[in-house]
Every structure is written in structure tokens, then in C-alpha cells.
């Protein structure tokens, strides 16, 4: 029986395709991780950029583009299928290593990060939607946890590997040869080995349910402000990406200004991202205890880890606190994303996830502007304080407003739409 007519969902039943999507999300992480250690220092040491706000501009371009494309990636995934969107995402990544190697000015890096934003939005969105398609409903937290664990392990590995390469050779071009190999291999896997999964979501759907087949503008409203639980998830996702932005922009520059070598900076940034691998357990944990407890705990723990980094001044404590903030992110990250996947009807789950991911990844751009301004006009340490305070406030919103969405012991009920006014057959014509 072909996969197109396979009636059963489950990770074991689709292990080959599930594993290929795990490999691809690892490659997606490697792609963005390859910029984490090297590019901010490249801007300062090679391209002569002195403004923290200008250095942050490459994350702003990345964040806004990724946020917008997340929104439409989900919509396109429903309309055209997961595979075409995935292939397009990897096609977009092919020029990125060339741009990073030959960029004569920082503006070229910023333009390259527009392509990176497209790549990350399309490939990561489709990787996670495909895993949710393949998994059974009671494995959804595990599927998201595996996706995010391997994706962010890729981020950590990319940051560490390129840091080592840069430390032993130079800031460019050598680190980006590694990036080029990753992108080409992922593109070939997407084209020749990946199969379509959208039919599994369609098979799961009950088209007669009152929540089925919502129009896109209604999905946008529902997942943004029409539902308090989904609003709490969206704002938390937005703010928690300030932590990721901090480790992308501020942490490398702050630590090098304290005399830490580039290889050691790569370890600190890499340890933070490596803790995301624990999502392989925290996603499954949420399948057993619910989404809300790990999200609340993670918001406060990540904020505490960030805050602690300004109170220490040596390598090992920085590594430990970076790991602590990464642990908090591992608790909250996959389970925030599972909230809209629980709450959405299968007919618009990909689109609903796209709305959440739009608001979440807009946090990259907003965070880069906010933290860049803070570093520019106050100092680098202030960026850590701002990030921690906002994480604590956002965690409080989650604690007050987010209801449990787990299918087994959830308390969340989607709003029932108002009945449509009666209309005549003539009006339909």
C-alpha cells in the first residue's frame, strides 16, 4: 500500500520519512548555527562595523522575513503540499555561503540574511508540519520535541564547528565551505528522498466539525488575539526569541570584549543551543503532564540564566548559566509550539502553526532592534537585564492566561463561532 493511501499515522509506521525529516531539520539548524559565532565578529573585525545597532541589522532582516514567510509557509503547505515548500526553502539557501564568503560590506550580509530567513521559515515550518502529519495525535509533543531537539542541536553544532574552523584558520572563507556542503546535501535529500505528507493531515480531519476549514483571515485572528490561550502562546513565543537573539548578537560581542577567545565563545553559545536537545525529552514529558507546566517553568528559568550571566566574569560560570538558560528554552520551546497544534483543527493546523511561528520569529527582529538600541545607548550588560525582565513578565502572562490544551487533560475549549445568518439559495447564486 502506498504512503498516499496509508490509513495509519505513527512515528514507527513512517520511521524512514520521519528520520529523513529529522536529518533535514538538523541541517536547517546547522545552516543558521554557522552564522552564530562567526558573523557578528566578522562584522566587527573584518568589515569594520562599529555600531551594535548596525551589526544587529542582519538579525532584523532575518527576523522580519522569517516571520512573514512562516505565516505563508503554513498556508502554502496546506495548498500545495509540504514537499514543494521544503524544496523551495533549500533552493533559496544555495547562494548564502557564496554571499558570506565574498561580501564586500555589511549590507551584503544583511541581504544574505533575507535569504536565510526565507530558508529557515520554509524548511523548518515544513519539517515540523511533516513530523506532525506522520505522528499519531498522542505522539505530537514527542514529534515536536524531536524536531526542535535535533534542529537546535544543529544550531549548536554549527556554532561550535564554525568557531573551531575560524579559530584555526580565519573568519572567512573556511567556515562557510562547511555551510555550503550542508546546504547542497539538504537540497538533494529534499528533492530526491522526501515524500509528501499532507494527505495524512487531510485524512485525520473531520470536515463536518464546526471548527473545520476556517478561512485564512479567521485563522489569523484566532491564533493572534481571538483566543486568550493562543494569545498567551504567541506573545511568549515572541518574547522568548529575545533570548535567542541575545545569544546571536550580544553574547559573542560581550564575551569577546571580556577577553574570551573566539573558540571559547563558540563553546558558550554552543552549550546554550546544545541544551535544546533536551526537547527530545521535554516534548514527550508534555504528552504526559500537559503543555502548561513546562512552558511556565521554562520562561522563568531561561530568564534567570540570562540574568545570571552579567553577575559572573569567568568562562566556566558563563558556560553553566548559558546552559541553564538553554534548559529553560528546552522546556518552553516545543511545548509552546504544541499549543496551537493541539488547538487547531487538522484542516488549518499548518496555517495556525504558521501564525504562531510568525509572531514567534518576529521576536528575532524586534529583539534585535531593542537589544541593539540598548547596547548602542546604554551598554552590553543592559541587554541581558532587558531580556531577563521581559521573559519574567511574559511568563507571568502565560501563568495567568494560558489554559491547558493537551487532548487528554486539557481545559482549553476553542471559541464556538457565531451561527451564520440565514440566506437564500438565490443569494448563494
C-alpha positions in Angstrom: 0.0 0.0 0.0 1.4 3.4 -1.0 2.0 6.2 1.5 -0.6 8.3 -0.2 -3.3 5.8 0.9 -1.7 4.7 4.1 -4.5 5.0 6.7 -2.3 4.9 9.9 -0.3 7.6 11.5 2.6 6.9 13.8 6.3 7.5 14.1 7.2 3.8 13.9 4.9 3.3 10.9 6.7 6.1 9.0 10.1 5.8 10.5 12.1 6.2 7.3 10.4 9.5 6.3 10.4 10.8 9.9 14.1 10.1 10.2 14.8 12.0 6.9 12.9 15.0 8.2 14.9 14.8 11.5 18.1 14.9 9.3 16.8 17.8 7.4 15.9 19.9 10.5 19.4 19.1 11.8 20.7 20.6 8.5 18.4 23.6 9.0 20.0 24.2 12.4 23.5 23.8 11.1 22.7 26.4 8.5 21.7 29.1 10.9 24.2 27.9 13.5 27.1 28.5 11.1 26.4 32.2 11.5 26.0 32.4 15.3 29.7 32.6 16.3 31.5 33.9 13.3 29.3 36.6 11.6 28.9 39.2 14.4 32.7 39.1 14.9 33.2 39.2 11.2 31.3 42.4 11.0 33.3 44.0 13.8 36.8 42.7 12.9 36.8 42.3 9.1 34.1 44.6 7.8 34.8 47.4 10.3 31.3 47.8 11.7 31.4 49.7 15.0 27.7 50.2 15.7 25.9 47.5 17.7 22.7 48.5 16.0 24.1 48.1 12.5 25.5 44.7 13.5 22.0 43.8 14.7 20.6 44.7 11.3 21.4 41.3 9.8 19.2 39.7 12.5 16.4 42.3 11.9 16.3 41.4 8.2 16.3 37.7 9.1 13.6 38.0 11.7 11.1 40.0 9.7 11.5 37.9 6.6 11.3 34.6 8.5 8.2 35.8 10.4 6.3 36.8 7.3 7.3 33.6 5.4 6.3 31.5 8.4 2.8 32.8 8.0 2.6 32.0 4.4 4.6 28.7 4.6 1.8 27.2 6.6 -0.8 28.4 4.2 1.2 27.2 1.2 1.8 23.9 3.0 -2.0 23.4 3.1 -2.5 24.4 -0.6 0.5 22.9 -2.4 1.8 20.3 0.0 4.8 20.1 2.3 7.4 18.9 -0.1 7.3 21.7 -2.7 7.7 24.3 0.0 10.5 22.4 1.6 12.4 22.2 -1.7 11.9 25.9 -2.3 13.4 26.6 1.1 16.6 24.7 0.4 16.9 26.2 -3.1 16.8 29.6 -1.5 19.8 28.7 0.7 22.2 27.8 -2.1 23.6 31.4 -2.6 24.1 32.1 1.1 27.6 30.6 1.5 28.8 32.5 -1.6 27.4 35.8 -0.2 29.1 35.3 3.2 32.4 34.4 1.6 32.6 37.3 -0.9 30.5 40.0 0.8 32.5 43.3 0.5 30.3 45.2 3.0 27.9 44.6 5.9 24.9 45.4 3.6 25.6 42.2 1.7 25.5 40.2 4.9 22.1 41.8 5.7 20.8 40.8 2.2 22.2 37.3 2.6 20.2 37.0 5.8 17.0 37.8 3.9 17.7 34.5 2.1 18.5 32.8 5.4 15.1 34.0 6.7 13.3 32.5 3.8 15.3 29.3 4.1 14.6 28.9 7.8 10.9 29.7 7.5 10.2 27.3 4.7 12.4 24.4 5.7 11.7 24.4 9.4 8.0 25.0 9.0 7.6 22.1 6.6 9.9 19.8 8.7 7.7 20.2 11.7 4.4 20.0 9.9 5.6 16.8 8.2 6.5 15.3 11.5 3.1 16.2 13.0 1.5 14.7 9.9 3.4 11.5 10.3 3.0 11.1 14.1 -0.2 10.0 15.7 -2.1 12.6 17.8 -0.8 11.2 21.1 2.8 11.5 19.8 2.5 15.1 18.8 4.5 16.5 21.7 7.2 13.9 21.1 7.3 14.7 17.4 7.7 18.5 18.1 10.3 17.7 20.8 12.4 15.6 18.4 12.1 18.2 15.7 13.3 21.1 17.9 15.9 18.9 19.7 17.7 18.0 16.5 17.2 21.4 14.9 18.8 23.2 17.8 21.5 20.6 18.2 22.3 21.5 14.6 22.4 25.2 15.7 24.8 24.3 18.5 27.0 22.1 16.2 27.1 24.8 13.5 28.1 27.4 16.0 30.8 25.2 17.6 32.2 23.8 14.3 32.5 27.2 12.6 34.0 28.7 15.7 36.7 26.0 15.7 37.3 26.4 12.0 37.6 30.2 12.3 39.9 29.9 15.3 42.3 27.5 13.4 42.1 29.3 10.0 40.3 32.7 9.6 36.9 34.2 9.9 36.3 33.6 6.2 36.1 31.8 3.8 36.9 28.5 5.5 33.9 28.3 7.9 31.5 28.8 5.1 32.8 25.9 3.0 31.3 23.7 5.7 28.0 25.6 5.3 28.0 25.1 1.5 28.3 21.3 1.9 25.4 21.2 4.3 23.1 23.3 2.1 23.8 21.3 -1.1 23.3 17.9 0.7 20.0 19.0 2.3 18.7 20.3 -1.1 19.4 16.9 -2.8 17.7 15.0 0.0 14.6 17.2 -0.2 14.4 16.7 -4.0 15.1 13.0 -4.3 14.2 11.3 -1.0 11.4 13.2 0.7 7.7 12.2 0.1 4.6 14.2 0.5 2.7 14.0 3.9 -0.2 16.5 3.6 -2.6 13.6 2.8 -2.2 12.3 6.3 -3.4 15.5 7.8 -6.3 15.6 5.4 -7.2 12.0 6.3 -7.2 13.0 10.0 -9.6 15.8 9.5 -13.4 15.8 10.2 -14.7 18.3 7.6 -18.1 18.4 9.3 -16.7 19.8 12.6 -17.8 23.4 13.3 -14.1 24.4 13.5 -13.1 22.8 10.2 -11.9 24.7 7.1 -11.7 28.2 8.7 -10.7 30.9 6.2 -7.2 32.2 6.5 -8.2 35.6 7.9 -10.2 33.8 10.7 -7.2 31.6 11.5 -5.0 34.7 11.7 -7.4 36.3 14.2 -8.0 33.2 16.2 -4.3 32.4 16.7 -3.3 36.0 17.4 -5.9 37.6 19.7 -9.3 35.7 19.3 -8.3 33.1 21.9 -6.6 34.0 25.2 -4.6 30.8 25.4 -3.3 31.2 21.8 -2.5 34.9 22.5 -0.5 33.8 25.6 1.4 31.3 23.5 2.0 33.9 20.7 3.3 36.6 23.0 5.5 34.1 24.9 6.9 32.8 21.6 7.7 36.4 20.6 9.5 37.3 23.8 11.4 34.0 24.2 13.1 34.7 20.9 14.8 37.7 22.5 16.9 35.1 24.3 17.9 33.5 21.0 18.7 37.0 19.6 20.8 37.8 22.7 22.9 34.7 22.1 23.2 35.6 18.4 24.2 39.3 18.7 25.1 40.3 22.3 26.7 37.3 23.8 29.6 36.9 21.3 30.4 40.6 21.4 30.0 40.8 25.2 32.3 37.8 25.8 35.0 38.8 23.3 35.0 42.3 24.9 35.7 40.4 28.2 38.8 38.8 26.6 37.3 35.4 25.8 38.8 33.7 22.7 36.5 33.1 19.7 36.8 29.3 20.2 35.6 29.7 23.8 32.8 32.0 22.7 31.7 29.2 20.3 31.5 26.8 23.2 29.4 29.1 25.4 27.0 29.8 22.5 27.1 26.1 21.5 26.3 24.9 25.1 23.2 27.1 25.2 21.9 25.8 21.9 23.0 22.2 22.8 20.7 22.2 25.8 17.8 22.4 23.3 18.5 18.8 22.5 16.7 18.1 25.8 13.5 18.9 23.9 13.5 15.3 22.8 12.5 14.6 26.4 10.6 17.8 27.3 8.2 17.4 24.4 7.4 13.8 25.4 7.1 14.9 29.0 4.4 17.4 28.0 2.5 14.4 26.4 2.3 13.0 29.9 1.9 16.1 32.2 0.5 18.7 29.9 1.9 21.7 28.0 1.4 24.4 30.5 3.8 23.4 33.4 7.0 23.1 31.3 6.2 26.3 29.5 5.7 28.3 32.7 8.9 26.8 34.3 10.9 27.4 31.1 10.1 31.1 30.8 11.3 31.8 34.3 14.3 29.5 34.1 15.6 30.9 30.8 15.2 34.5 32.2 17.2 33.6 35.3 20.0 32.1 33.3 20.3 35.2 31.2 20.2 37.5 34.2 22.9 35.5 35.9 25.4 35.9 33.1 26.1 39.5 34.0 27.0 38.7 37.6 29.9 36.4 36.7 33.1 37.2 35.0 34.8 33.9 34.0 34.5 31.1 31.4 33.0 28.2 33.4 30.2 30.2 35.1 29.3 31.7 31.7 29.1 28.1 30.3 26.9 26.9 33.2 24.5 29.9 33.0 24.3 29.7 29.2 23.3 26.0 29.7 20.7 27.0 32.4 19.1 29.4 30.0 19.2 26.7 27.3 17.5 24.3 29.7 14.7 26.8 30.2 14.3 27.2 26.4 14.2 23.4 26.0 11.3 23.3 28.5 9.2 26.0 26.8 10.1 25.9 23.1 8.5 22.7 21.8 5.5 22.9 24.2 4.6 26.5 23.2 4.5 25.2 19.6 2.4 22.3 20.5 -0.3 24.5 22.0 -1.5 25.8 18.6 -1.1 22.3 17.1 -3.4 21.0 19.8 -5.9 23.8 19.5 -6.1 23.8 15.6 -8.4 21.7 13.5 -6.3 19.4 11.2 -7.8 21.3 8.2 -6.0 24.5 9.2 -3.3 23.2 11.6 -0.4 24.1 9.3 -1.8 27.6 8.8 -2.4 28.0 12.6 1.1 26.9 13.3 2.3 29.4 10.7 0.5 32.3 12.5 2.2 31.3 15.8 5.6 30.9 14.1 5.1 34.4 12.5 4.6 36.1 15.9 7.4 34.0 17.5 10.0 34.7 14.9 9.1 38.4 14.7 10.8 38.3 18.1 14.1 38.0 16.3 13.6 41.3 14.5 12.0 43.2 17.4 14.6 41.7 19.8 17.5 42.7 17.5 16.2 46.3 17.4 15.5 46.5 21.1 18.8 44.9 22.2 20.8 46.8 19.5 19.5 50.1 20.8 20.1 49.1 24.4 23.7 48.1 23.6 24.2 51.2 21.5 22.9 53.8 24.0 23.5 52.0 27.4 25.8 49.0 27.3 26.0 45.4 26.5 25.1 44.3 30.1 21.9 46.2 29.9 20.7 43.9 27.0 20.9 41.0 29.4 18.8 42.8 32.0 16.2 43.8 29.4 15.9 40.3 28.1 15.5 38.8 31.6 12.9 41.2 32.7 10.8 40.7 29.6 11.0 36.9 30.0 9.7 37.2 33.6 6.8 39.5 32.5 5.9 37.2 29.6 6.0 34.2 31.8 3.5 35.9 34.2 1.1 36.4 31.2 1.4 32.7 30.4 0.8 31.7 34.0 -2.4 33.9 34.2 -4.0 33.3 30.8 -2.8 30.1 29.2 -5.1 27.1 29.7 -4.0 23.5 29.2 -4.5 22.3 25.6 -3.4 18.6 25.9 -6.2 16.5 24.4 -6.3 14.1 27.4 -6.4 16.5 30.4 -6.7 19.9 28.8 -9.1 22.6 29.9 -9.0 24.7 26.8 -12.0 24.9 24.5 -11.9 26.8 21.2 -14.5 29.6 20.9 -17.6 28.5 19.1 -18.3 30.6 16.0 -21.5 32.6 15.9 -24.2 31.0 13.7 -24.3 32.3 10.1 -27.3 34.4 9.3 -29.9 32.6 7.1 -29.6 33.2 3.4 -31.5 32.1 0.4 -30.4 29.9 -2.5 -30.6 33.0 -4.7 -28.1 34.7 -2.5 -25.7 31.8 -3.0 -26.0 32.2 -6.7 
